[in-house]
Amino acid sequence: MPGSGKSTLGRRLAALRGLKFIDTDTLIERYENKPIQDIVNFRGIRYLRALEEELLLGLQIDRHVVATGGSAVYSPKAMAHMGRIGVRLYLKINLPTLLRRVNNSTSRGLVKMPQHPLPRLYFERLSLYDEAADIVSDNNWPMTAMRVDALIKQLDGYLNSMSK
C-alpha cells in the first residue's frame, strides 16, 4: 500500500541486518527511464503491472529486503515467487493513515488514476495483501527505533517457527 512505510522500513531493516535493499519501483523507473506515473500515462496500467510481474518473477536474490510496488499484489504468480524466495511482510495501515501520509501523491510516483482514487485502491487491495502476506504488521504509528525493533522480533519469531 502506498504510504505504508515499505521503503523507509525496508532500508532500516536492511541496514540493521547487513542486507541489501531493493525498491522495485526504482528498478522499473530505471529500466523505463521515466517515473512510474509517466509509464502509466503513456503505456497504461496493464503495461506497468506486466512489467512489475516480469521483474518480480525474475528476481533471484538472497539476503535482500525488497519493497515492491503497490500493485505487485495483483499478480498471484509474483506473490508466490516472492514467498518462495523470502518472507512476505504486509505493513498494514488504515485509510486515515494512508490519506495523511500520501499527501504529496503527485510527487512520489504514486499511480493515481481518476477512476481509482486512493480510498478505492485501498479497499480493493486490502484482501489481496492479507492473502499474500506471511506476516501482517500494523504500521499506523510513526517509524521509531522501537517500531523497527518490534518488527524485527516479529520477523525473527516467524523465521524461528518456520525452521522447526
C-alpha positions as CSV (number, residue, x, y, z in Angstrom):
1,M,0.0,0.0,0.0
2,P,1.4,3.4,-0.7
3,G,2.4,5.2,2.4
4,S,2.7,2.0,4.4
5,G,6.4,2.5,5.1
6,K,7.8,-0.1,2.7
7,S,10.8,1.9,1.6
8,T,11.5,3.6,4.9
9,L,11.3,0.5,7.0
10,G,12.9,-1.7,4.3
11,R,16.0,0.5,4.2
12,R,16.3,0.5,8.0
13,L,15.7,-3.3,8.3
14,A,18.3,-4.0,5.6
15,A,20.9,-1.7,7.2
16,L,20.4,-3.2,10.7
17,R,20.7,-6.8,9.3
18,G,23.5,-6.2,6.9
19,L,21.3,-6.9,3.9
20,K,20.9,-5.2,0.6
21,F,17.7,-3.2,-0.2
22,I,15.8,-3.2,-3.5
23,D,12.8,-0.9,-4.3
24,T,11.1,-2.4,-7.3
25,D,9.5,0.9,-8.3
26,T,13.0,2.4,-8.6
27,L,14.1,-0.6,-10.7
28,I,11.1,-0.1,-13.0
29,E,11.8,3.6,-13.3
30,R,15.4,3.0,-14.2
31,Y,14.5,0.3,-16.8
32,E,11.9,2.6,-18.5
33,N,13.9,5.8,-17.8
34,K,10.8,7.6,-16.6
35,P,8.7,7.9,-13.5
36,I,6.0,5.4,-12.7
37,Q,3.3,7.9,-13.3
38,D,4.7,8.6,-16.8
39,I,4.8,4.9,-17.6
40,V,1.1,4.6,-16.7
41,N,0.2,7.8,-18.6
42,F,2.0,6.7,-21.8
43,R,1.8,2.9,-21.7
44,G,-1.1,2.1,-19.4
45,I,-1.6,0.4,-16.0
46,R,-1.7,-3.1,-17.6
47,Y,1.7,-2.5,-19.1
48,L,3.1,-1.4,-15.7
49,R,1.6,-4.4,-13.9
50,A,3.0,-6.8,-16.5
51,L,6.4,-5.1,-16.2
52,E,6.3,-5.3,-12.5
53,E,5.3,-9.0,-12.6
54,E,8.1,-9.8,-15.0
55,L,10.6,-8.0,-12.8
56,L,9.5,-9.8,-9.6
57,L,9.4,-13.2,-11.3
58,G,13.0,-12.6,-12.5
59,L,14.3,-11.8,-9.0
60,Q,16.8,-14.5,-7.9
61,I,18.2,-12.9,-4.8
62,D,19.4,-13.9,-1.3
63,R,19.9,-11.6,1.7
64,H,17.8,-8.7,0.4
65,V,14.9,-6.7,1.6
66,V,12.6,-5.9,-1.2
67,A,10.0,-3.1,-1.3
68,T,7.5,-4.0,-4.0
69,G,5.3,-1.5,-5.8
70,G,1.8,-1.3,-4.5
71,S,0.3,-3.1,-7.5
72,A,2.6,-6.2,-7.2
73,V,-0.1,-7.8,-5.2
74,Y,-2.3,-8.1,-8.3
75,S,0.0,-10.8,-9.6
76,P,-0.6,-14.2,-7.8
77,K,2.5,-15.6,-9.7
78,A,4.7,-12.8,-8.5
79,M,3.4,-13.1,-4.9
80,A,4.0,-16.9,-4.9
81,H,7.5,-16.3,-6.2
82,M,8.3,-13.8,-3.5
83,G,7.1,-16.3,-1.0
84,R,9.5,-18.9,-2.3
85,I,12.5,-16.6,-2.1
86,G,11.6,-14.8,1.2
87,V,9.1,-13.7,3.8
88,R,6.2,-11.6,2.6
89,L,5.6,-8.8,5.1
90,Y,2.5,-6.7,4.8
91,L,2.8,-3.3,6.6
92,K,-0.9,-2.7,7.2
93,I,-2.2,0.8,7.6
94,N,-5.7,2.2,7.9
95,L,-7.3,4.6,5.4
96,P,-6.8,7.7,7.6
97,T,-3.1,6.9,7.9
98,L,-2.8,6.4,4.1
99,L,-4.5,9.7,3.3
100,R,-2.4,11.5,5.9
101,R,0.9,10.0,4.6
102,V,0.2,10.2,0.9
103,N,-0.5,13.9,0.9
104,N,2.1,14.6,-1.8
105,S,1.0,11.9,-4.2
106,T,1.7,13.8,-7.4
107,S,5.4,14.0,-6.5
108,R,6.0,10.5,-5.1
109,G,5.5,8.3,-8.1
110,L,2.1,7.1,-6.9
111,V,-0.1,5.8,-9.7
112,K,-3.2,7.9,-9.4
113,M,-5.9,7.5,-12.0
114,P,-9.1,9.5,-11.8
115,Q,-11.2,6.2,-11.8
116,H,-9.1,4.8,-8.9
117,P,-8.9,7.4,-6.1
118,L,-6.8,6.3,-3.0
119,P,-9.8,5.1,-1.0
120,R,-10.9,2.8,-3.8
121,L,-7.4,1.4,-4.3
122,Y,-7.1,0.9,-0.5
123,F,-10.2,-1.2,-0.2
124,E,-9.6,-3.0,-3.5
125,R,-6.1,-4.2,-2.3
126,L,-6.8,-5.0,1.4
127,S,-7.8,-8.6,0.9
128,L,-5.1,-9.2,-1.7
129,Y,-2.4,-8.1,0.8
130,D,-3.9,-10.1,3.6
131,E,-4.0,-13.2,1.4
132,A,-0.4,-12.8,0.1
133,A,1.3,-12.0,3.4
134,D,3.2,-14.4,5.6
135,I,3.3,-11.7,8.3
136,V,0.9,-8.8,8.8
137,S,2.3,-5.9,10.9
138,D,0.3,-2.8,12.0
139,N,2.3,0.2,10.8
140,N,-0.1,3.1,11.6
141,W,2.5,4.6,14.0
142,P,5.4,6.8,13.4
143,M,8.6,5.0,12.4
144,T,10.8,4.8,15.5
145,A,13.7,2.6,16.7
146,M,11.2,0.8,19.0
147,R,8.9,0.1,16.0
148,V,11.8,-1.3,13.9
149,D,12.8,-3.5,16.9
150,A,9.3,-4.8,17.3
151,L,9.1,-5.7,13.6
152,I,12.5,-7.4,13.8
153,K,11.2,-9.5,16.7
154,Q,8.1,-10.3,14.7
155,L,10.2,-11.4,11.7
156,D,12.6,-13.4,13.9
157,G,9.6,-15.2,15.6
158,Y,8.2,-16.1,12.2
159,L,11.5,-17.4,10.9
160,N,12.2,-19.4,14.1
161,S,8.7,-21.0,13.8
162,M,9.4,-21.9,10.2
163,S,12.7,-23.6,11.0
164,K,11.1,-26.1,13.5
